[in-house]
Amino acid sequence: MTLKDIAFRNLKRRKSKAAFVLVGLMIGVSAVVAFISLVEALTQDINHKLEEYGANILIVPKTENLSLTYGGLTIGGVSFDMQEIRQEDLGKIKDIKNSKNVAAVGPMLLGGVDIKDRKVLLAGMDFKVSQFLRPWWIVKGAIPEKDGVLLGSEAARVLGLGQGKHIRVNGRELVVSGVLDSTGSQDDQIIFTRLETAQSILGKEGRISMAEVAALCAGCPIEEMVKQLSEILPGANVMAIKQVVQSRMETLDHFRKASYLLSGVVALVGGLVVLVTMMGSVRERTAEIGIFRAIGYRRSHVMQIILLEAAVVAALAGVLGYLVGLGATKLALPFFTTSHSVAVPLDPFLAGAAFALALVLGLVASLYPALLAARLDPNEALRAL
């Protein structure tokens, strides 16, 4: 009879003890897997949403005069009477080191106009990149053509205008091609038109008030890109928009640290369960171990039997723990995010790590009981018969 046969027979005879060790280890491993999988899923969700926030870098002229609040941000010195950025300078952006991380560049010209005896902010922009810079826009109607305008919801309400209506701006006849659904931002109070149309109306051909840059920022170096843009545009202020994204990432980082701490505590508890159970198992088998020693089994043989039993149970706990942890993550995920696009796929690396964790915990926790079993005096052990 081999040592392996002895180990398996002992497990069959002591099913309750083996099951207790199995459950203890499985709970520890599944908790670790659930915490890590949940953090990774939420990170994936936020990385995906980062690209949906639109512009995350602003380029505005340098000035020490007036300021403009736009999109909920107070940005330095934009005045309608000051010098603007030359539109052609934006072509230099493709020459920066991280140009591949730039998803879109949206030049914008801002100017005040009079419509129906009201002062309104007119914004000229490139609608071709609006899907990158403002993916949350919902347009009722159509994107404006050369002589068209798109009204923010509040602007449409105050001016009493709707799709198909005509307005005169600085002597130019324009048609309302669409109205934006409410966005909860300053966009609701603005009239949008094509950049070239706004430049013609405001008499500022070839000039822009600001530019918005959307970077593919799941892992792009935003701060480094700001530095690179500042170098090629010395006459402009370049700044990163962090807003809610930064706070969410900080919250997620705290959650990650807390999950690692909890994972360590749960894993430690699982190891203690194995230790206590194996210690009890060794005490129950004192006579059996004495017989093994009396018929010629060495101390190393006794240790191998104990550790082999622990390894078999730990291996099974690793597999089951990973599957249970993955299931727990899928059940818990809806409580942390409303996004339906977040997936919790099978991760071979995490599966391997869970298996290794269970195996290490089981063997380390069983090492002391195995040493005690190996050190038993055969004579003393046989007296227990």
Summary of the structure (lengths in Angstrom):
residues: 385
radius of gyration: 33.8
end to end distance: 22.4
largest distance: 112.0
contacts: 1254
relative contact order: 0.19
helix: 56%
strand: 19%
